Amino acid sequence: MVVGRIRKVGNSLVVTVPREEADALELHEGDLVTMEICKAEVRPMLRPDLRKLAEESWERNQDGYRYLTGR
C-alpha cells in the first residue's frame, strides 16, 4: 500500500506519490495511473518492548489508571 498526501494546487487537489514508489514503477510526469482512494488513519505504534511494559503496567495498575481518567 502506498500512502500519499493531498495538497491544493489552484482549484484542484493533488495526490503526491512518494519518490521511491515512482522510481520503482518507472513513473514520469504525465503518465496515467489508476488509484483506489480511501482516507488513511495513521496511529503511532509503540516499539514491542515498550508495548509489553505498558501492558504489564496496565495489568498491575488498571484501577488507578481508570480512576485518573474518571472511568
C-alpha positions as CSV (number, residue, x, y, z in Angstrom):
1,M,0.0,0.0,0.0
2,V,1.3,3.4,-0.9
3,V,0.4,6.4,1.3
4,G,0.3,9.8,-0.5
5,R,-0.6,13.3,0.8
6,I,-3.2,15.5,-0.7
7,R,-2.4,19.2,-1.3
8,K,-4.2,22.0,-3.0
9,V,-2.9,23.4,-6.4
10,G,-5.1,26.1,-7.8
11,N,-8.6,24.8,-7.6
12,S,-7.6,21.1,-7.6
13,L,-6.5,18.6,-5.0
14,V,-3.3,16.7,-6.0
15,V,-2.1,13.4,-4.5
16,T,1.7,13.1,-4.2
17,V,3.4,9.8,-5.0
18,P,6.5,9.0,-2.9
19,R,9.7,9.2,-4.9
20,E,10.6,5.6,-4.1
21,E,7.3,4.3,-5.5
22,A,7.6,6.4,-8.6
23,D,11.1,5.2,-9.2
24,A,10.2,1.5,-8.6
25,L,7.3,1.8,-11.1
26,E,9.3,4.0,-13.5
27,L,6.6,6.7,-13.4
28,H,7.1,10.0,-15.1
29,E,5.2,13.3,-15.2
30,G,2.2,12.9,-17.5
31,D,1.9,9.1,-17.0
32,L,-1.6,7.8,-16.5
33,V,-2.1,5.7,-13.3
34,T,-5.0,4.0,-11.6
35,M,-5.8,4.7,-7.9
36,E,-8.1,3.4,-5.3
37,I,-8.6,6.2,-2.8
38,C,-9.6,5.9,0.8
39,K,-8.8,8.0,3.8
40,A,-5.8,6.7,5.8
41,E,-5.7,6.5,9.5
42,V,-2.2,6.9,10.9
43,R,-1.6,5.9,14.5
44,P,1.6,6.0,16.4
45,M,2.9,2.5,17.3
46,L,4.9,1.6,20.3
47,R,8.0,-0.5,19.9
48,P,7.3,-4.1,21.0
49,D,9.4,-3.8,24.2
50,L,7.6,-0.6,25.2
51,R,4.2,-2.1,24.4
52,K,5.0,-5.1,26.7
53,L,6.0,-2.7,29.5
54,A,2.8,-0.7,29.1
55,E,0.6,-3.8,29.1
56,E,2.3,-5.1,32.2
57,S,1.8,-1.7,33.9
58,W,-1.8,-1.7,32.9
59,E,-2.3,-5.2,34.4
60,R,-0.8,-4.0,37.7
61,N,-2.4,-0.6,37.9
62,Q,-5.6,-0.6,35.8
63,D,-7.7,0.5,38.8
64,G,-5.5,3.6,39.3
65,Y,-5.4,4.4,35.6
66,R,-9.2,4.2,35.4
67,Y,-9.5,6.5,38.5
68,L,-7.2,9.0,36.9
69,T,-9.3,9.1,33.7
70,G,-12.6,9.3,35.5
71,R,-13.8,5.9,34.2
